[in-house]
Amino acid sequence: MLFNSIDFAIFLPIVFILYWIVFPKKIRNQNILILIASYFFYGLWDWRFLFLILASTLVDFFVGIYIDRNSDNAKRKKLWLWCSVIFNLSLLGFFKYYNFFIDSFIDMFQLFGYSIKSTWTLRIILPVGISFYTFQTMSYSLDIYYKRLKPTRNFLNFATFVSFFPQLVAGPIERASNLLKQIENKRVFNYDQIVSGLKLILWGLFKKLVIADALAPIVDDIFANYASYPGSTLILGVTLFSFQVYGDFSGYTDIAIGTAKLFGVELMSNFKFPNFSRNVAEYWQRWHISLSTWFRHYIYIPLGGSRVSKLISIRNITIVFLVSGFWHGANWTFIFWGAFHAVAFIPVFLLGRNSIYKNSVVAQNTVLPSIKEFFQVLLTFGIVTFSRIFFRSESITDSFKFIKQICTNFAFEPYTHPMGYRMIDYYVLVIIFVIYEYMIRKDERNPFKFKSKIVRFIIYTLVIFLMLLFYDDGVNRSFIYFQF
């Protein structure tokens, strides 16, 4: 079930009414409802994959208990942790990476002149959101192992935490210290929280339908036919893809956070206007925050973080970015994308500028950025956008051919879409979107924070009008990050 579907528009109000009107007094009944709704929500993709969620839930529920019971026995404690890690990574490895390893093994032998038939490859369907919920359950076991958390003995609460439908298939990747604690405690109907949630849902749908989905056909055409277009068009294509993937993923996150608010739950922020970052380090503090902090807490810091020598720290940074790339998909393009970001991040780290913008935004106390900030933002956006050539391409070969086409055939020609789209509409749309996000850059939780009721009414009207204008009822596009 997609957030941008009619099915969800029917499903959500029904669950909301049952939650607050039929079962408002008992947490247990509300959690049973959420659990059933979450399994129904996920099962509409493929009911067979519900067994994977259930298996991951069961394993980490009991692993958490046994880690705690053996807290004084280091060997047994670590053994139980490895049960969780091996099980979840095996689950992820089989469904997501099995064919990748087999194909890579065959390709390696072919480099040395040996021909191997690919009889070992399987027709495996990738379960939606498997990278998200396996990381979420693993983080629970890891937090208990590191004594940051005590395990729950209530299976219903834990199963609800793992499968909570607003963030089940594409995050944010929540920690038990935040989401499970809220599931265990009584939620109270709060009118302001509900209104805030509805605003975020509206803004998320706008970013998905008007920005991401509207740009998708243009991006698809340019990347599919890159050999036929000049360099200027390819630059346009990858630039628009930057806005597409941001609108798509941050739009999903806004809808997820807004939907959770409707049930009295506050999820963590996952995006904080990354397009206005002043260096690559700040970008990763603002983009997919739940994943980048997951890697920081569970890989980077255990490896020594930045408390070790510069050389070891560089190694740790490289490992994190390579794993991040691999997490995104079973393709060398993602690994190369991760390596590219490591190369871009390391100079910032060596100069000691990886944390200088952690608690501020561009033009913190002014209306307009300084000339320095403007060019910093422009350079960072350019670096990130260039890396997305690898992220979007079908193969490494296509990535380098795409770049070669930019360098060797940089003739400027106005782009014309095969379907005859009037491109000026899309250029103006993106520019207005960037300006508007700049205006609200200090508060990602309140996209319509204007004192004047008239201004808010105009914005609401314009947002809804554009959603109706750009919505293509013949195409119900899935979210990009569902494939991860």
N, C-alpha and C positions, 0 to 999 in steps of 0.2 A: 504494500500500500504506500503510495507516494503522498508526501505532504501537499503537493500541487495537484491532487486529483479530487474528483467529485466524491469518490469513496471516503476519503479522509474528511472532507467537508461534512459528510453525514455521520461518520464514525465519531469524530471528536465531540460534537454537542451531546450525543447520546451518552458517552462515557462521562462527560462533565456533569450532566443532569443526574445520572445515577450516583455519581461520586458525592455530590454536595446535597442532593435532595433525598435520595433513598438510603444512602449509607454515610451520613455525616457525623454520626456519634461515635462509631467504633473504628479505631485504626485498623484492626484486623480485617474487618469487612472491606474497608477502602483498599487495603493492600491486596486482598483476594481479587477485587474488581480490577485493579491495575495489572495484576499478574495475568489474569485471564485476557484482558484487553491487549496486553503486550504480546502474548503468545498468538492471539488471533491476528494482530497487526503484522507480526513477522510471518506467521504461517501462510498468509495470503501469497507470499512470494513462492514458497515451496514448503509444505508442511513437514517434509522429511527432515529439513534442517533444524526443526525444533528439537530434535533429539541431540543435536550438537550443543545447543545452548544448555539443555538440561544436563548433559554429561559434564560440560565445563562447570556448571553451577554446582553439581553434586561433588565433583572432585575438589574444588576449592573450598567448599563449605566444610567438608571433613578434614581437608588438609589444614585449614586454619585452626580447627579444634585440636588436631594432633600436634601441630607445631607448638601451640600454647601448652599442651599437656607435657611436652618434652622440653620445656624451656630451660631446664637445668642439665639437659643432655645434648651437648652441641652436635654430636654425630647424628643422633636420631632426628633432631630438629632440622638439620641440614638435609637429611634424607627425605623428610616429608616435603621440604621446600622444593627439592628436585623433582618430586612426584608431580607437583603443580607445574613447574617450568617445563619439564619434558612432555607432559601430557598436552599442555596448551600449545607449545611450539610444534609438537608432532601433528596436532590437529591443523594448525595453521600451515605447517610445512607440506602436509599431504595435499590439502585442497588448493593451496595457493602456489606452491613451488615445486611440486613433484615433476610436472612436465618440463618446467624450466631447467631443472638439474639434469634430467634425462637428455633434453635437446642440447644443452651445453656440453654434456659428456660426449655426445655423438659428434658435435661440431669440432670439439678438440681433437678427436681421433681423425676426422676428415682433414684437418690441417696437416697431418703427417702422412696423408695418402691412404688411410684406411677407411673403407666404406662399411658402415654399420647400419643395418635396417632398424628403423624406429618402431620395433614391435613392442617396446616397453611403455610407450606413451599411452595414456588413458584419456578417455573423454570425461573429464571431470568438470562439474559445474561449480563455480566459485560461490559459496554461500555469502549472501549479502551481509556486510558488516562484521565478518569473522575477525578481521584485524582489530576491530574496536572492542568487541566484548571479551575476546581472549586476553587482551592487554588489561582490561578492567578487572577481570577476575584474578589475573596474575598479580596485579598491584595490591590486591587485598591480602594474598598470601605473603607477599614480600613485606608489606607493612606490619603484619603480625610477626614475621621472622625478625625484623629489625626493632620490634617492641614499640612501634609507633601506634599500635592499635590492639585492642582486645577482640577476640573473635566473637561473633554472635552465635547463640545457640538456637536462634529462631530461623528455621529454614525458609519460612514464608517471606520474612523480611529480606533475607539474603537473595532469594530467587527474584524478588521484586526489584532489588537493587541491580542485579545483573541484567534484567530484561526490560527495565523501565523504558517504555516505547518512545517517548520523545527523543531520547538520545541513543537508542539501541543500535541503529544501523550506521551512523556516521558521527557519533560523538555529540558533545565533548566526552573524552575518555575520563570518566569521573573516578574520584577516590572514595573509598568507603567512609573516610573521615568526614566527607561532605555529604554525599548522597545517602549512604546507608543510615547515617545519623538522623537525617530528616525523615526517612522512611520509618524509622523506629519511633519517632515522636509524633504527637498529635499535630495535625495541620488544621489551621483555623481559616475560615473563609475571610479573605481580605479584599475588599472592593478595589482599592488602589493597586494591589498586586495583580488582580484580574485585568484591570484596564491596561496596566503596563505590559502584561503578557499579550494582550490583543494588539497593542501597538507594535510590539516586536514581530508578531506573526505577520501583520500587514507589511511591515518594512522588509521582512525576509521574503515574502511572496513577491514583493516589488523587485527585489534584487534578482530573484530567480527568474521570474517571468519576463520582466522588462529589460534587464541587463543580460543575464546569462543566456536565457533561451533565445532572445532576439539576436544576440551576436553569434550564437552557435552555428547557424547555417553558413555565415560568412567565413568563420574560422574553419569549419569543416571543408568548405570548398577550396580555400587557399592552401591548407595543409595537404589535401588530397591531390591537388594539381600544382604543387609548388614548382615543378619543372617547367610549367607553361607560363609562369608569371615572373615579372622582373623583381629585382631586389626590393624596390620600394613597396611593392604589394606584399612581399613576404614579411617585411618589417611591420606593415599594417596588420597582417594576420596574427603574428605572435603578440603584438601589443594588444589587440582586441582579445586574444586568448587570455592574457593576464587579467583583463577585466571580466571575462567570462568565468574563469575558474574562481576568481575572488567573489563575484556575485553569486555564483552557484553554491560554493561551500560556506561562505559567511551567511548567505541567505538561508541555507539549511540550518545553520547554527542559531540564527535569530529565531527561526520558527521553533526549533527544539527548545530553546531557553524560554520563549514566550509560551509554548504549550505546557512546559513544566510549571510555569507560574500559575497557570489555570488550576493546577492541582496543589497549590501551596508549596511548591518545591523550587528552590533556587539553584540552578546549575552554574558552574563556573564559566567565566568569559573565555571565549576561544579565539576571538579576533578583536583587535583594538586598532583599527584603521592602519594596517601594515603598509599601505601604499604611500603613507607619509613618513616612512622611516628614513632616518638620516645616515644609517650605515647598515650593513648586512646583519650585524649583531642585534640591532634594534628591530630589524625586520623579523627575526626569529623570536623576539620577545613579544611580537604582536600578531604573528601568523600561526595558526593551529597551535595555540598555547598549550592545550591539554596534552598534545603529543610531544612537543618540545620539552615541557617540564617533566613528562614521564621519562623521556630519555635522560634528562639531566639527573633526576632522582634515582633512577634504577640502573643506569649504565655509567654515565659520566662520573658522578660522585663516587660510586663504589670502585671505579678504576683509579681513583685518586684525584679526579677533578683538576683543579688548578693549584692544589696544595703541593703538587710535586714539581719536578723540574720543568722548564719550558718545553724541552724535547718530549717528555712523557705527556705533558698537557696537550701538545700538538697531536701526539698519537691518539689520545683520548678523544679529542675533537674530531679527528678523522674517522675514528671508529663510529662515533655517534652519527655523523652525517652519512656514512656508508650504510649503516643499519637503517637510518631513516629513509634513504633511497630505496633500500631493499624492501622495507615495510610497505612502501607505496605500490610495489608491483613486481611481478616475476618477469622482468625485462631488463636487459643491460642498460637501456635508456635511463631507467630510474636510478640505477647504481651510479652511472656517469653523472646524472643530475645531482646526486648526493655528494659525489666527489668534487664537483664544480663548486658547490656551496661551501665545502670544507676549505677549498683553496681561497675562496672569497672571504671566508670568516677568519682564517688564521692571521692575515696581516692586521686586521682590526684587533685581534687578541694580543698580538705581539706589541702593538702600539699602546696597549692598555686602555683601549677605547670601547671595549665590549659591554661596559655597564654604565657609561656616562649618561645615556639617555633613558635609563630604566624608569625614572620617575617623572618624566616630562614629556610633553608633546611638542611638535614643531610649532613655532610662534606661540610659545607658552603664555606670554603676557602681552602679546601684540596682536593686531588684526592680521597683518601680513608677515610672512617669514622674511628673514634677512636674506640678502643676496647669497650669503654662504649657505644658509639652510636650504634655499631654493635649489641650488646646484647639488647639494648633498642628497636631497630627496630625488632629484632627477637622475643622478648617477646611480643611486641605490635601486631605483625603479628600473633603470636600464640594465643593470647587472642581473636582477631577478628575472626580468622579462627575457633576457638572452638565455638564461638557464632553462626557460620553459620551452625552448625549441626541443631540448632533449626530453622534457616531460611529456610533450604532446606528440612527438614523432612516433611512428610505429616501430622503428628500429634505429640502431646507432648509425647504420649506413644512411638512412633517410635524414637523420639529424645533420650529418656532415655535408650531405648533398644540399640540404636546405641552406646551410651556412655558406657553402661554396657558391650557390646561386645568388645569394645576397652580395657576395664580394666580387663576383665576376660579371654579373649582369644587373648592375644598379641603374638601369634606365627608369626614369620616373614616368609612370603612366597611371592615369586615374583608374582606380579599380571599379569594375562593373560586375556585379553578381549575375550569374546565369539566369536567375529568376527575375532580374530587372529591379532589384531593390534600389530605392532612392537613397544612396549612401549618406547624403548630407544629414538625413534624419538620425542616423546612427552616430555620426560624429558629434552632432549637437547633443544627443542624448548622453553620450559618455562624458562630454565636457560638463554638462549640467550636473551629472551624477558626482563627478569629482569635486566640483565646487560645493555642492550640498554636503558631501561627506566631510570636506574641509571645515565647513561651518559647524558641524556637530562633533568634531574630532575629539573633544574632551570627555564625551560620555557615550560610550557604545551601547549603553542600556536604555537610552532615551532618545530615539531618532527624531522625535517631534517635539523637542524641548524649546518651545517658543512661548513667551508670556502672552502675546496677543492671541485671543481666540479667533479673530478674523484670519490671521496668518495661518494658524493651525488648520482652520477650515479649508482655506485655499489649498494648502499642501495636501491634506487628506483627499480633497476632490481631484487634484491633479494626479496624485498617486493612483487612485482608483481608475481614473480615466485612462492613464497610460497602461495600466494592467489590462484593461478591456481592449485597448487599441492594439497592443502588441501580442496579446494572448492568441495562440494558434490552437484552436480546438481540435485540429486534425493531428496534432503532434503533442503527446504528453511525455516530455523529456524527463528521464530519470536524472538524479543528482550524480555529478561526476565522481564524487568520492564513495559512492556505493560500490564501485568496482574494487575498492581497496579494503 
